[in-house]
């Protein structure tokens, strides 16, 4: 299905498609789809803008990541599916380790996510 760039929810639809594909590949679980939908609902209710407290929390998190002696970036299925490439790049930039950390865990799923991250250039993955 082609998503028109003019569609008011085009980005949301692209994200949903990515998650659905990752679900079919075994990277995302049904609970991850539900969690994303819940987050989208809150985003919609908040007017689809980043509130100042969230912006400050992101800045504080960035500072902690940069100041940490041994930073680790934990990645779940949704994060791998939606921002895996960017997270691998971030880990490289701040000399952080990557770890696959799943609430709904299976060795098969952990391997799939690690493989996806390696395809984006990750060298070492904890998990």
C-alpha positions, 0 to 999 in steps of 0.5 A: 500500500502506497502512503501519500506524503500528503496524508496527515498521518503519513509518518504514523502510517509508515511507523505502523508498517515498519512495526507490522513488518518487524512483527512478521519477522519475529522482532516485535511481539503483539505486546509491542504493537499494543504498547506502540498504539498506546503511546500513539494515543497519548501522543495524539491527546498531547497534540503531537508535540514534545512537551517541555518536561519530556524535552528536559528529560531527553536532555538529561538522559543525553548528558548521563549517556555522555558522562557515563564511564561504561554506558549501555544502550538497551534495545527492545524489539520496537526500538530495533525495528524503528531506530536500530540503525540510529541506535547503533550509530549513537552507540558508536558516537558515545562509545556505548555498549548495546544490549538486547533487553526484552520483556517478552524474551526468547533466544530466537527473538534475541538472535533476530534483533542482534542480527538486525543490529549487526546488519547496521554495523554493531560489532558487539551486543550484550544480552 
